[in-house]
Amino acid sequence: MDESIVNQTFMPLNNTEIKEYVQLLEAIPITILDATRRIVSEAEKRLNTKLNPMLYIMLSDHLNFAIERAMTGINITNRAFWEMKNYYPEEFDLGLFALQVIEQQMNIVLPEEEAANIAFHLINAQTAEGIKKRWFELRQFNFKYDNYFKT
């Protein structure tokens, strides 16, 4: 079958957990699912790693509630904002990209603190190999930084 013309896939739902995920996804507007797809695709390109597929569900759910909070005027403070912005700049920049996608697709402006929340999801979704690579890069940077100031 030509997969390019397939627009729906059906699978048996004997597992309760799978049924719960399907119910969760059915409650999320398609615009949020589409935004999540764009965000994850861009994140995999920029981070040069495959992200855990569960990110689609987790990030869609998070964005859905973040948008609901924004629409009702509820703002939640992110106590890890500074750390996320400074220790995970690539993921934080992707969080800012996500805020732009939400604004463009849904005309909803989320607070900058949401970029840190989105970055947190991206960090958690990285594979062990991707995390090791990032850790190694950070260690190299710290080594160069330390040596620069020793001389």
NORDACOR-V64086 format. One record per residue. PSI is psi in whole degrees, -180 to 180 (none if undefined). Layout:
PSI + PSI
This chain:
140 + 109 + -18 + -19 + -3 + 129 + -6 + 144 + 134 + 141 + 151 + 141 + 70 + -25 + 127 + -40 + -42 + -43 + -40 + -40 + -41 + -43 + -40 + -48 + -34 + -25 + -8 + 129 + 146 + -31 + -35 + -40 + -41 + -42 + -42 + -42 + -44 + -42 + -47 + -42 + -47 + -40 + -43 + -36 + -53 + -37 + -10 + 47 + 155 + 135 + 154 + 128 + -23 + -15 + -36 + -42 + -49 + -44 + -38 + -45 + -45 + -47 + -38 + -48 + -35 + -41 + -42 + -44 + -44 + -40 + -23 + 4 + 18 + 124 + 126 + 129 + 135 + 108 + -16 + 14 + -52 + -44 + -45 + -43 + -38 + -33 + -20 + 62 + -34 + -46 + -37 + -42 + -37 + -33 + -41 + -40 + -43 + -40 + -38 + -42 + -46 + -44 + -43 + -44 + -30 + -2 + 40 + 128 + 118 + 151 + 153 + -28 + -26 + -27 + -38 + -38 + -42 + -41 + -41 + -44 + -42 + -40 + -46 + -25 + -6 + 144 + 164 + -40 + -43 + -39 + -42 + -43 + -46 + -40 + -44 + -43 + -42 + -41 + -41 + -43 + -47 + -39 + -46 + -40 + -47 + -44 + -34 + -42 + -12 + -29 + none
